[in-house]
Amino acid sequence: MESYTRYEKARIIGARALQISMGAPTLINVDKSDPLEIALREFAENVIPITVKRR
């Protein structure tokens, strides 16, 4: 797993939580309904398909 700065991590989780709140399917099986909790768990399991490009 790539090492992210705290700003990159916040941006990735925030973007994914927004996607989930707008109706995107979850990438893991969950019984929770809070988009932020789901995004945090997806990040912890390294299944979010978002990458960071650095110069």
Secondary structure, 3 states (H helix, E strand, C coil): CCCCCHHHHHHHHHHHHHHHHCCCCCCCCCCCCCHHHHHHHHHHCCCCCCCCCCC
